Amino acid sequence: MGRIISNMFITLDGVYQGPGGRDEDTSDGFAFGGWQAPVSDDEAGAAIGAEIERIDALLLGRKTYDIFAAYWPHQSDDIGGVLNRVPKYVVSSTLTDPTWEGTTVLPDAAAAGRLRDEYDEVHMFGSGALIRSLLAEDVLDRLHLYLYPLTLGQGKRLFDDGTIPTTFRLAEPARTFPKGGVSLVYERAGEVELEDM
């Protein structure tokens, strides 16, 4: 059985909105689009590139899909080559005619979970709402956080009210990058246990 791996670029205060560009996602008045590049470096970029090279299929939520589908079909670099070549899946109840070649629409997180029967590594980027849905269905196998040393004080946060209480374990040694970013790979470890210190 394969696995679904979420790759999330996130700030210290949990914001994942608009890391890639000023106009990437300005919803709700978000004013910090493009925050990732100034705190990234060549080592972090190489690590992200290596992750992308392992993709057998790409899974996205609707909003991230719209961002990717507007940009990546027009790119032919190494990353664009991979993303345009692999099968793409988007979980959406409203998208009926995807424009990015090789895209299949899935109805829900449970259907997305069945992709593990077809592919070794199904990777996600962004798609915070979908991550929460996959966790609720217990079909997200790895949560790969690229944690960057800044706070924004506004924006979409990965874990907010309604998050399923879960314990995670570190699945790979943490990796640090020159500008202070950290790669953290987690797997679910069960329910939250309580005891007095």
Backbone as JSON Lines, residues from 0, in Angstrom:
{"i":0,"aa":"M","n":[0.84,-1.19,0.0],"ca":[0.0,0.0,0.0],"c":[0.88,1.25,0.0]}
{"i":1,"aa":"G","n":[0.48,2.23,-0.8],"ca":[1.22,3.48,-0.84],"c":[0.86,4.39,0.31]}
{"i":2,"aa":"R","n":[1.27,5.64,0.18],"ca":[0.97,6.59,1.26],"c":[0.69,7.96,0.68]}
{"i":3,"aa":"I","n":[-0.09,8.72,1.43],"ca":[-0.39,10.11,1.1],"c":[0.47,10.99,1.99]}
{"i":4,"aa":"I","n":[1.22,11.87,1.35],"ca":[2.18,12.72,2.07],"c":[1.82,14.18,1.81]}
{"i":5,"aa":"S","n":[1.58,14.91,2.86],"ca":[1.31,16.33,2.74],"c":[2.6,17.11,2.92]}
{"i":6,"aa":"N","n":[2.91,18.0,1.98],"ca":[4.05,18.9,2.09],"c":[3.5,20.3,2.32]}
{"i":7,"aa":"M","n":[3.78,20.86,3.49],"ca":[3.18,22.12,3.86],"c":[4.26,23.14,4.24]}
{"i":8,"aa":"F","n":[4.23,24.29,3.6],"ca":[5.1,25.4,3.95],"c":[4.34,26.24,4.97]}
{"i":9,"aa":"I","n":[4.94,26.44,6.16],"ca":[4.18,26.99,7.27],"c":[5.05,27.92,8.11]}
{"i":10,"aa":"T","n":[4.43,28.94,8.68],"ca":[5.13,29.87,9.56],"c":[5.09,29.37,11.0]}
{"i":11,"aa":"L","n":[5.83,30.03,11.87],"ca":[5.83,29.64,13.28],"c":[4.45,29.77,13.91]}
{"i":12,"aa":"D","n":[3.63,30.69,13.41],"ca":[2.28,30.83,13.96],"c":[1.24,30.05,13.15]}
{"i":13,"aa":"G","n":[1.71,29.08,12.36],"ca":[0.81,28.14,11.72],"c":[0.17,28.57,10.42]}
{"i":14,"aa":"V","n":[0.61,29.7,9.83],"ca":[0.01,30.2,8.59],"c":[0.63,29.49,7.38]}
{"i":15,"aa":"Y","n":[-0.23,29.05,6.47],"ca":[0.24,28.42,5.24],"c":[-0.22,29.18,4.0]}
{"i":16,"aa":"Q","n":[-0.93,30.25,4.17],"ca":[-1.52,30.98,3.04],"c":[-0.48,31.73,2.22]}
{"i":17,"aa":"G","n":[-0.56,31.62,0.92],"ca":[0.21,32.44,-0.01],"c":[1.71,32.44,0.12]}
{"i":18,"aa":"P","n":[2.38,31.31,0.33],"ca":[3.83,31.36,0.48],"c":[4.57,31.73,-0.81]}
{"i":19,"aa":"G","n":[3.98,31.4,-1.97],"ca":[4.72,31.47,-3.21],"c":[4.72,32.79,-3.95]}
{"i":20,"aa":"G","n":[3.8,33.7,-3.65],"ca":[3.77,34.95,-4.4],"c":[2.79,35.94,-3.83]}
{"i":21,"aa":"R","n":[3.02,37.21,-4.13],"ca":[2.2,38.28,-3.57],"c":[0.72,38.13,-3.89]}
{"i":22,"aa":"D","n":[0.41,37.65,-5.08],"ca":[-0.99,37.53,-5.5],"c":[-1.5,36.09,-5.48]}
{"i":23,"aa":"E","n":[-0.74,35.19,-4.87],"ca":[-1.12,33.78,-4.88],"c":[-2.47,33.53,-4.23]}
{"i":24,"aa":"D","n":[-2.68,34.11,-3.05],"ca":[-3.95,33.94,-2.33],"c":[-4.15,35.15,-1.43]}
{"i":25,"aa":"T","n":[-4.92,36.11,-1.91],"ca":[-5.17,37.34,-1.14],"c":[-6.52,37.31,-0.44]}
{"i":26,"aa":"S","n":[-7.14,36.14,-0.37],"ca":[-8.46,36.04,0.25],"c":[-8.43,36.54,1.69]}
{"i":27,"aa":"D","n":[-9.55,37.12,2.1],"ca":[-9.72,37.69,3.44],"c":[-8.7,38.79,3.73]}
{"i":28,"aa":"G","n":[-8.23,39.47,2.67],"ca":[-7.32,40.6,2.85],"c":[-5.9,40.21,3.23]}
{"i":29,"aa":"F","n":[-5.51,38.97,2.95],"ca":[-4.16,38.53,3.32],"c":[-3.11,39.39,2.61]}
{"i":30,"aa":"A","n":[-2.22,39.98,3.39],"ca":[-1.28,40.97,2.85],"c":[0.17,40.48,2.79]}
{"i":31,"aa":"F","n":[0.41,39.21,3.06],"ca":[1.79,38.73,3.16],"c":[2.14,37.66,2.12]}
{"i":32,"aa":"G","n":[1.45,37.65,0.99],"ca":[1.77,36.69,-0.05],"c":[3.22,36.82,-0.49]}
{"i":33,"aa":"G","n":[3.88,35.69,-0.68],"ca":[5.28,35.68,-1.06],"c":[6.24,35.66,0.12]}
{"i":34,"aa":"W","n":[5.77,35.22,1.26],"ca":[6.59,35.25,2.48],"c":[7.7,34.19,2.5]}
{"i":35,"aa":"Q","n":[7.57,33.13,1.69],"ca":[8.51,32.01,1.79],"c":[9.9,32.33,1.23]}
{"i":36,"aa":"A","n":[9.97,32.96,0.06],"ca":[11.26,33.15,-0.62],"c":[12.32,33.85,0.23]}
{"i":37,"aa":"P","n":[12.0,34.93,0.96],"ca":[13.04,35.61,1.73],"c":[13.63,34.77,2.88]}
{"i":38,"aa":"V","n":[12.9,33.75,3.34],"ca":[13.41,32.92,4.44],"c":[13.79,31.52,3.96]}
{"i":39,"aa":"S","n":[13.83,31.34,2.64],"ca":[14.25,30.06,2.07],"c":[15.69,30.18,1.59]}
{"i":40,"aa":"D","n":[16.27,29.08,1.18],"ca":[17.65,29.08,0.72],"c":[17.83,27.9,-0.21]}
{"i":41,"aa":"D","n":[19.02,27.77,-0.78],"ca":[19.27,26.72,-1.77],"c":[19.1,25.32,-1.2]}
{"i":42,"aa":"E","n":[19.49,25.12,0.06],"ca":[19.36,23.79,0.66],"c":[17.89,23.4,0.83]}
{"i":43,"aa":"A","n":[17.09,24.35,1.29],"ca":[15.66,24.08,1.43],"c":[15.04,23.82,0.07]}
{"i":44,"aa":"G","n":[15.43,24.62,-0.92],"ca":[14.92,24.42,-2.27],"c":[15.27,23.06,-2.83]}
{"i":45,"aa":"A","n":[16.49,22.61,-2.56],"ca":[16.92,21.29,-3.04],"c":[16.13,20.18,-2.35]}
{"i":46,"aa":"A","n":[15.84,20.35,-1.06],"ca":[15.07,19.35,-0.33],"c":[13.65,19.26,-0.88]}
{"i":47,"aa":"I","n":[13.05,20.41,-1.17],"ca":[11.7,20.43,-1.74],"c":[11.72,19.81,-3.13]}
{"i":48,"aa":"G","n":[12.75,20.14,-3.93],"ca":[12.88,19.55,-5.26],"c":[13.01,18.04,-5.2]}
{"i":49,"aa":"A","n":[13.77,17.53,-4.24],"ca":[13.93,16.08,-4.09],"c":[12.6,15.42,-3.72]}
{"i":50,"aa":"E","n":[11.82,16.11,-2.91],"ca":[10.49,15.59,-2.54],"c":[9.6,15.51,-3.78]}
{"i":51,"aa":"I","n":[9.64,16.53,-4.61],"ca":[8.82,16.57,-5.81],"c":[9.22,15.46,-6.78]}
{"i":52,"aa":"E","n":[10.5,15.15,-6.85],"ca":[10.96,14.08,-7.75],"c":[10.37,12.72,-7.41]}
{"i":53,"aa":"R","n":[9.93,12.54,-6.16],"ca":[9.4,11.24,-5.72],"c":[7.9,11.08,-5.98]}
{"i":54,"aa":"I","n":[7.24,12.11,-6.49],"ca":[5.79,12.09,-6.66],"c":[5.37,11.07,-7.71]}
{"i":55,"aa":"D","n":[4.42,10.2,-7.35],"ca":[3.77,9.31,-8.31],"c":[2.42,9.88,-8.75]}
{"i":56,"aa":"A","n":[1.78,10.66,-7.87],"ca":[0.51,11.32,-8.17],"c":[0.42,12.55,-7.28]}
{"i":57,"aa":"L","n":[-0.28,13.56,-7.77],"ca":[-0.45,14.82,-7.05],"c":[-1.9,14.94,-6.59]}
{"i":58,"aa":"L","n":[-2.1,15.27,-5.32],"ca":[-3.43,15.43,-4.75],"c":[-3.55,16.84,-4.2]}
{"i":59,"aa":"L","n":[-4.62,17.54,-4.57],"ca":[-4.8,18.93,-4.14],"c":[-6.24,19.19,-3.75]}
{"i":60,"aa":"G","n":[-6.42,20.17,-2.87],"ca":[-7.73,20.72,-2.62],"c":[-8.08,21.69,-3.73]}
{"i":61,"aa":"R","n":[-9.32,22.13,-3.78],"ca":[-9.78,22.94,-4.91],"c":[-9.04,24.27,-5.03]}
{"i":62,"aa":"K","n":[-8.85,24.99,-3.94],"ca":[-8.21,26.31,-4.03],"c":[-6.75,26.19,-4.47]}
{"i":63,"aa":"T","n":[-6.03,25.24,-3.92],"ca":[-4.63,25.04,-4.33],"c":[-4.58,24.54,-5.77]}
{"i":64,"aa":"Y","n":[-5.53,23.69,-6.14],"ca":[-5.57,23.23,-7.53],"c":[-5.71,24.41,-8.49]}
{"i":65,"aa":"D","n":[-6.61,25.34,-8.17],"ca":[-6.79,26.5,-9.05],"c":[-5.5,27.3,-9.2]}
{"i":66,"aa":"I","n":[-4.76,27.46,-8.11],"ca":[-3.49,28.19,-8.15],"c":[-2.48,27.42,-9.01]}
{"i":67,"aa":"F","n":[-2.34,26.12,-8.76],"ca":[-1.39,25.31,-9.52],"c":[-1.77,25.23,-11.0]}
{"i":68,"aa":"A","n":[-3.05,25.03,-11.29],"ca":[-3.5,24.86,-12.67],"c":[-3.34,26.13,-13.49]}
{"i":69,"aa":"A","n":[-3.29,27.27,-12.83],"ca":[-3.07,28.53,-13.54],"c":[-1.59,28.76,-13.85]}
{"i":70,"aa":"Y","n":[-0.7,28.09,-13.14],"ca":[0.73,28.35,-13.27],"c":[1.53,27.2,-13.9]}
{"i":71,"aa":"W","n":[1.42,26.0,-13.32],"ca":[2.34,24.92,-13.67],"c":[2.19,24.38,-15.09]}
{"i":72,"aa":"P","n":[1.02,24.37,-15.71],"ca":[0.97,23.86,-17.09],"c":[1.83,24.67,-18.07]}
{"i":73,"aa":"H","n":[2.21,25.88,-17.66],"ca":[3.0,26.76,-18.53],"c":[4.49,26.72,-18.18]}
{"i":74,"aa":"Q","n":[4.89,25.79,-17.3],"ca":[6.28,25.7,-16.86],"c":[6.88,24.39,-17.38]}
{"i":75,"aa":"S","n":[8.13,24.48,-17.82],"ca":[8.78,23.28,-18.34],"c":[10.08,22.95,-17.6]}
{"i":76,"aa":"D","n":[10.32,23.62,-16.48],"ca":[11.52,23.31,-15.7],"c":[11.35,21.94,-15.04]}
{"i":77,"aa":"D","n":[12.3,21.57,-14.19],"ca":[12.26,20.24,-13.57],"c":[10.97,20.02,-12.78]}
{"i":78,"aa":"I","n":[10.59,21.01,-11.96],"ca":[9.38,20.87,-11.15],"c":[8.15,20.83,-12.06]}
{"i":79,"aa":"G","n":[8.08,21.75,-13.0],"ca":[6.95,21.76,-13.93],"c":[6.84,20.47,-14.71]}
{"i":80,"aa":"G","n":[8.0,19.92,-15.11],"ca":[7.99,18.66,-15.84],"c":[7.36,17.54,-15.04]}
{"i":81,"aa":"V","n":[7.7,17.46,-13.76],"ca":[7.13,16.42,-12.9],"c":[5.64,16.65,-12.71]}
{"i":82,"aa":"L","n":[5.26,17.86,-12.32],"ca":[3.86,18.13,-12.01],"c":[2.96,17.99,-13.23]}
{"i":83,"aa":"N","n":[3.47,18.3,-14.4],"ca":[2.66,18.14,-15.61],"c":[2.58,16.69,-16.06]}
{"i":84,"aa":"R","n":[3.56,15.88,-15.71],"ca":[3.61,14.47,-16.14],"c":[2.75,13.56,-15.28]}
{"i":85,"aa":"V","n":[2.75,13.77,-13.95],"ca":[2.08,12.82,-13.06],"c":[0.56,12.99,-13.1]}
{"i":86,"aa":"P","n":[-0.18,11.94,-12.75],"ca":[-1.63,12.08,-12.62],"c":[-1.95,13.05,-11.49]}
{"i":87,"aa":"K","n":[-2.99,13.85,-11.7],"ca":[-3.39,14.86,-10.72],"c":[-4.81,14.58,-10.26]}
{"i":88,"aa":"Y","n":[-5.04,14.77,-8.97],"ca":[-6.37,14.57,-8.39],"c":[-6.73,15.79,-7.57]}
{"i":89,"aa":"V","n":[-7.97,16.23,-7.7],"ca":[-8.45,17.37,-6.92],"c":[-9.74,16.95,-6.24]}
{"i":90,"aa":"V","n":[-9.83,17.21,-4.94],"ca":[-11.05,16.92,-4.2],"c":[-11.92,18.16,-4.27]}
{"i":91,"aa":"S","n":[-13.1,18.01,-4.88],"ca":[-13.98,19.16,-5.05],"c":[-15.41,18.69,-5.28]}
{"i":92,"aa":"S","n":[-16.34,19.44,-4.73],"ca":[-17.76,19.17,-4.99],"c":[-18.31,20.12,-6.05]}
{"i":93,"aa":"T","n":[-17.47,21.06,-6.53],"ca":[-17.96,22.05,-7.49],"c":[-17.24,22.01,-8.84]}
{"i":94,"aa":"L","n":[-16.03,21.48,-8.89],"ca":[-15.28,21.45,-10.15],"c":[-15.8,20.3,-11.02]}
{"i":95,"aa":"T","n":[-16.19,20.61,-12.24],"ca":[-16.71,19.58,-13.13],"c":[-15.86,19.38,-14.37]}
{"i":96,"aa":"D","n":[-15.1,20.39,-14.76],"ca":[-14.34,20.31,-16.0],"c":[-12.92,20.84,-15.76]}
{"i":97,"aa":"P","n":[-12.05,20.03,-15.16],"ca":[-10.7,20.51,-14.86],"c":[-9.92,20.81,-16.14]}
{"i":98,"aa":"T","n":[-9.17,21.9,-16.12],"ca":[-8.44,22.32,-17.32],"c":[-7.02,21.78,-17.39]}
{"i":99,"aa":"W","n":[-6.43,21.4,-16.27],"ca":[-5.06,20.91,-16.27],"c":[-5.06,19.46,-16.73]}
{"i":100,"aa":"E","n":[-4.36,19.2,-17.82],"ca":[-4.34,17.87,-18.42],"c":[-3.92,16.82,-17.39]}
{"i":101,"aa":"G","n":[-4.64,15.7,-17.4],"ca":[-4.31,14.61,-16.48],"c":[-4.96,14.72,-15.13]}
{"i":102,"aa":"T","n":[-5.98,15.58,-15.01],"ca":[-6.64,15.8,-13.72],"c":[-7.93,15.02,-13.61]}
{"i":103,"aa":"T","n":[-8.13,14.38,-12.46],"ca":[-9.36,13.67,-12.12],"c":[-9.95,14.32,-10.88]}
{"i":104,"aa":"V","n":[-11.25,14.54,-10.89],"ca":[-11.94,15.13,-9.73],"c":[-12.43,14.01,-8.83]}
{"i":105,"aa":"L","n":[-12.17,14.14,-7.53],"ca":[-12.63,13.18,-6.53],"c":[-13.68,13.85,-5.64]}
{"i":106,"aa":"P","n":[-14.66,13.08,-5.16],"ca":[-15.75,13.7,-4.4],"c":[-15.43,14.05,-2.96]}
{"i":107,"aa":"D","n":[-14.48,13.32,-2.34],"ca":[-14.25,13.55,-0.92],"c":[-12.92,12.93,-0.47]}
{"i":108,"aa":"A","n":[-12.61,13.14,0.81],"ca":[-11.35,12.65,1.37],"c":[-11.28,11.13,1.38]}
{"i":109,"aa":"A","n":[-12.4,10.46,1.56],"ca":[-12.39,8.99,1.56],"c":[-11.96,8.46,0.2]}
{"i":110,"aa":"A","n":[-12.46,9.09,-0.87],"ca":[-12.05,8.69,-2.22],"c":[-10.57,8.96,-2.44]}
{"i":111,"aa":"A","n":[-10.09,10.08,-1.9],"ca":[-8.67,10.4,-2.01],"c":[-7.83,9.35,-1.3]}
{"i":112,"aa":"G","n":[-8.3,8.85,-0.18],"ca":[-7.57,7.83,0.56],"c":[-7.35,6.56,-0.23]}
{"i":113,"aa":"R","n":[-8.26,6.27,-1.14],"ca":[-8.12,5.05,-1.95],"c":[-7.01,5.16,-3.0]}
{"i":114,"aa":"L","n":[-6.47,6.36,-3.19],"ca":[-5.33,6.51,-4.11],"c":[-4.12,5.72,-3.63]}
{"i":115,"aa":"R","n":[-4.06,5.43,-2.35],"ca":[-2.94,4.64,-1.81],"c":[-2.91,3.23,-2.38]}
{"i":116,"aa":"D","n":[-4.05,2.77,-2.9],"ca":[-4.1,1.44,-3.53],"c":[-3.5,1.47,-4.94]}
{"i":117,"aa":"E","n":[-3.34,2.66,-5.53],"ca":[-2.88,2.78,-6.91],"c":[-1.45,3.31,-7.04]}
{"i":118,"aa":"Y","n":[-0.98,4.07,-6.06],"ca":[0.31,4.76,-6.17],"c":[1.15,4.54,-4.93]}
{"i":119,"aa":"D","n":[2.48,4.58,-5.11],"ca":[3.37,4.47,-3.96],"c":[3.38,5.76,-3.15]}
{"i":120,"aa":"E","n":[3.56,6.9,-3.84],"ca":[3.63,8.18,-3.13],"c":[2.72,9.2,-3.78]}
{"i":121,"aa":"V","n":[1.66,9.53,-3.07],"ca":[0.74,10.59,-3.47],"c":[1.1,11.81,-2.63]}
{"i":122,"aa":"H","n":[1.52,12.87,-3.3],"ca":[1.96,14.06,-2.58],"c":[0.95,15.19,-2.7]}
{"i":123,"aa":"M","n":[0.9,15.99,-1.66],"ca":[0.04,17.18,-1.61],"c":[0.91,18.39,-1.31]}
{"i":124,"aa":"F","n":[0.44,19.54,-1.74],"ca":[1.04,20.82,-1.36],"c":[-0.1,21.74,-0.97]}
{"i":125,"aa":"G","n":[0.13,22.57,0.06],"ca":[-0.94,23.46,0.51],"c":[-2.15,22.65,0.91]}
{"i":126,"aa":"S","n":[-3.34,23.13,0.52],"ca":[-4.57,22.35,0.7],"c":[-4.89,22.06,2.16]}
{"i":127,"aa":"G","n":[-4.83,23.09,3.0],"ca":[-5.05,22.91,4.43],"c":[-6.38,22.29,4.79]}
{"i":128,"aa":"A","n":[-7.46,22.72,4.13],"ca":[-8.77,22.15,4.43],"c":[-8.79,20.66,4.08]}
{"i":129,"aa":"L","n":[-8.17,20.29,2.98],"ca":[-8.12,18.88,2.6],"c":[-7.28,18.08,3.58]}
{"i":130,"aa":"I","n":[-6.19,18.64,4.05],"ca":[-5.38,17.94,5.06],"c":[-6.23,17.61,6.28]}
{"i":131,"aa":"R","n":[-6.99,18.58,6.75],"ca":[-7.84,18.33,7.92],"c":[-8.88,17.24,7.63]}
{"i":132,"aa":"S","n":[-9.43,17.24,6.41],"ca":[-10.4,16.2,6.04],"c":[-9.73,14.82,5.97]}
{"i":133,"aa":"L","n":[-8.53,14.76,5.42],"ca":[-7.81,13.49,5.35],"c":[-7.48,12.96,6.74]}
{"i":134,"aa":"L","n":[-7.1,13.87,7.64],"ca":[-6.83,13.45,9.02],"c":[-8.09,12.92,9.68]}
{"i":135,"aa":"A","n":[-9.22,13.57,9.43],"ca":[-10.48,13.11,10.01],"c":[-10.86,11.73,9.49]}
{"i":136,"aa":"E","n":[-10.5,11.42,8.24],"ca":[-10.77,10.1,7.64],"c":[-9.66,9.1,7.96]}
{"i":137,"aa":"D","n":[-8.6,9.55,8.62],"ca":[-7.43,8.72,8.96],"c":[-6.78,8.13,7.71]}
{"i":138,"aa":"V","n":[-6.61,8.97,6.67],"ca":[-5.97,8.5,5.44],"c":[-4.75,9.34,5.06]}
{"i":139,"aa":"L","n":[-4.33,10.26,5.92],"ca":[-3.1,11.0,5.68],"c":[-1.97,10.27,6.4]}
{"i":140,"aa":"D","n":[-0.98,9.82,5.64],"ca":[0.06,8.98,6.22],"c":[1.23,9.78,6.79]}
{"i":141,"aa":"R","n":[1.58,10.88,6.12],"ca":[2.7,11.7,6.58],"c":[2.37,13.17,6.45]}
{"i":142,"aa":"L","n":[2.77,13.92,7.46],"ca":[2.62,15.37,7.46],"c":[4.04,15.94,7.45]}
{"i":143,"aa":"H","n":[4.45,16.46,6.28],"ca":[5.79,17.01,6.12],"c":[5.69,18.52,6.19]}
{"i":144,"aa":"L","n":[6.15,19.07,7.31],"ca":[6.11,20.52,7.52],"c":[7.47,21.13,7.21]}
{"i":145,"aa":"Y","n":[7.46,22.13,6.36],"ca":[8.63,22.99,6.18],"c":[8.33,24.24,6.99]}
{"i":146,"aa":"L","n":[8.9,24.3,8.19],"ca":[8.61,25.37,9.15],"c":[9.61,26.5,8.98]}
{"i":147,"aa":"Y","n":[9.09,27.71,8.75],"ca":[9.95,28.86,8.48],"c":[9.92,29.86,9.63]}
{"i":148,"aa":"P","n":[11.07,30.54,9.89],"ca":[11.22,31.37,11.08],"c":[10.61,32.77,10.92]}
{"i":149,"aa":"L","n":[9.29,32.82,10.87],"ca":[8.59,34.11,10.87],"c":[7.17,33.89,11.34]}
{"i":150,"aa":"T","n":[6.58,34.97,11.82],"ca":[5.17,34.97,12.2],"c":[4.47,36.06,11.39]}
{"i":151,"aa":"L","n":[3.21,35.83,11.07],"ca":[2.47,36.77,10.25],"c":[1.26,37.37,10.96]}
{"i":152,"aa":"G","n":[0.71,36.67,11.92],"ca":[-0.4,37.23,12.69],"c":[-1.73,37.23,11.97]}
{"i":153,"aa":"Q","n":[-1.75,36.81,10.71],"ca":[-3.0,36.7,9.96],"c":[-2.82,35.64,8.9]}
{"i":154,"aa":"G","n":[-3.92,35.17,8.35],"ca":[-3.86,34.19,7.28],"c":[-4.44,32.85,7.7]}
{"i":155,"aa":"K","n":[-4.58,31.97,6.71],"ca":[-5.12,30.65,6.95],"c":[-4.13,29.83,7.75]}
{"i":156,"aa":"R","n":[-4.63,29.21,8.81],"ca":[-3.79,28.39,9.67],"c":[-4.13,26.92,9.48]}
{"i":157,"aa":"L","n":[-3.1,26.1,9.53],"ca":[-3.29,24.69,9.29],"c":[-4.2,24.06,10.34]}
{"i":158,"aa":"F","n":[-3.93,24.32,11.59],"ca":[-4.75,23.73,12.66],"c":[-5.45,24.85,13.41]}
{"i":159,"aa":"D","n":[-6.77,24.81,13.34],"ca":[-7.6,25.83,13.94],"c":[-8.71,25.13,14.71]}
{"i":160,"aa":"D","n":[-9.74,25.85,15.1],"ca":[-10.86,25.23,15.79],"c":[-11.41,24.08,14.96]}
{"i":161,"aa":"G","n":[-11.75,23.0,15.62],"ca":[-12.31,21.85,14.92],"c":[-11.29,20.8,14.52]}
{"i":162,"aa":"T","n":[-10.01,21.05,14.81],"ca":[-8.98,20.08,14.49],"c":[-9.18,18.81,15.32]}
{"i":163,"aa":"I","n":[-9.02,17.66,14.7],"ca":[-9.14,16.38,15.4],"c":[-7.94,16.22,16.34]}
{"i":164,"aa":"P","n":[-8.17,16.01,17.65],"ca":[-7.04,15.79,18.56],"c":[-6.27,14.52,18.17]}
{"i":165,"aa":"T","n":[-4.98,14.66,17.93],"ca":[-4.15,13.56,17.46],"c":[-2.74,13.72,17.99]}
{"i":166,"aa":"T","n":[-2.08,12.61,18.26],"ca":[-0.67,12.61,18.61],"c":[0.12,12.18,17.37]}
{"i":167,"aa":"F","n":[1.28,12.83,17.16],"ca":[2.15,12.5,16.04],"c":[3.51,12.07,16.57]}
{"i":168,"aa":"R","n":[4.23,11.31,15.74],"ca":[5.61,10.97,16.08],"c":[6.5,11.42,14.93]}
{"i":169,"aa":"L","n":[7.72,11.8,15.26],"ca":[8.68,12.22,14.25],"c":[9.12,10.98,13.46]}
{"i":170,"aa":"A","n":[8.9,11.0,12.13],"ca":[9.16,9.83,11.3],"c":[10.55,9.85,10.68]}
{"i":171,"aa":"E","n":[11.18,11.01,10.62],"ca":[12.53,11.17,10.09],"c":[13.24,12.19,10.97]}
{"i":172,"aa":"P","n":[14.57,12.14,11.03],"ca":[15.27,13.17,11.8],"c":[14.96,14.56,11.25]}
{"i":173,"aa":"A","n":[14.78,15.51,12.14],"ca":[14.56,16.89,11.72],"c":[15.78,17.38,10.95]}
{"i":174,"aa":"R","n":[15.53,18.22,9.97],"ca":[16.6,18.77,9.15],"c":[16.51,20.29,9.18]}
{"i":175,"aa":"T","n":[17.63,20.94,9.45],"ca":[17.64,22.4,9.49],"c":[18.31,22.96,8.24]}
{"i":176,"aa":"F","n":[17.92,24.19,7.89],"ca":[18.45,24.86,6.71],"c":[19.12,26.16,7.13]}
{"i":177,"aa":"P","n":[20.04,26.69,6.3],"ca":[20.87,27.84,6.69],"c":[20.09,29.08,7.16]}
{"i":178,"aa":"K","n":[18.94,29.38,6.57],"ca":[18.19,30.58,6.97],"c":[17.22,30.32,8.11]}
{"i":179,"aa":"G","n":[17.32,29.15,8.75],"ca":[16.52,28.88,9.93],"c":[15.28,28.04,9.7]}
{"i":180,"aa":"G","n":[15.0,27.65,8.47],"ca":[13.88,26.76,8.2],"c":[14.18,25.37,8.73]}
{"i":181,"aa":"V","n":[13.14,24.61,9.0],"ca":[13.27,23.26,9.54],"c":[12.31,22.34,8.8]}
{"i":182,"aa":"S","n":[12.8,21.18,8.41],"ca":[11.96,20.15,7.8],"c":[11.59,19.14,8.88]}
{"i":183,"aa":"L","n":[10.29,18.95,9.09],"ca":[9.79,18.04,10.11],"c":[8.8,17.08,9.45]}
{"i":184,"aa":"V","n":[9.04,15.79,9.58],"ca":[8.17,14.79,8.97],"c":[7.51,13.98,10.08]}
{"i":185,"aa":"Y","n":[6.18,14.04,10.13],"ca":[5.43,13.37,11.19],"c":[4.5,12.3,10.62]}
{"i":186,"aa":"E","n":[4.27,11.27,11.44],"ca":[3.24,10.27,11.18],"c":[2.32,10.22,12.38]}
{"i":187,"aa":"R","n":[1.07,9.85,12.16],"ca":[0.13,9.74,13.27],"c":[0.58,8.67,14.25]}
{"i":188,"aa":"A","n":[0.39,8.95,15.53],"ca":[0.8,8.0,16.55],"c":[-0.37,7.6,17.47]}
{"i":189,"aa":"G","n":[-1.56,8.06,17.16],"ca":[-2.72,7.66,17.96],"c":[-3.43,8.83,18.59]}
{"i":190,"aa":"E","n":[-4.29,8.5,19.5],"ca":[-5.09,9.52,20.18],"c":[-4.24,10.25,21.2]}
{"i":191,"aa":"V","n":[-4.73,11.39,21.63],"ca":[-4.05,12.18,22.65],"c":[-4.25,11.51,24.0]}
{"i":192,"aa":"E","n":[-3.16,11.28,24.73],"ca":[-3.22,10.7,26.06],"c":[-3.01,11.8,27.08]}
{"i":193,"aa":"L","n":[-3.67,11.69,28.21],"ca":[-3.59,12.71,29.24],"c":[-3.07,12.1,30.55]}
{"i":194,"aa":"E","n":[-2.16,12.86,31.2],"ca":[-1.71,12.47,32.53],"c":[-1.09,13.68,33.18]}
{"i":195,"aa":"D","n":[-0.98,13.67,34.49],"ca":[-0.39,14.79,35.22],"c":[1.12,14.7,35.16]}
{"i":196,"aa":"M","n":[1.77,15.87,35.12],"ca":[3.23,15.95,35.13],"c":[3.73,15.84,36.56]}
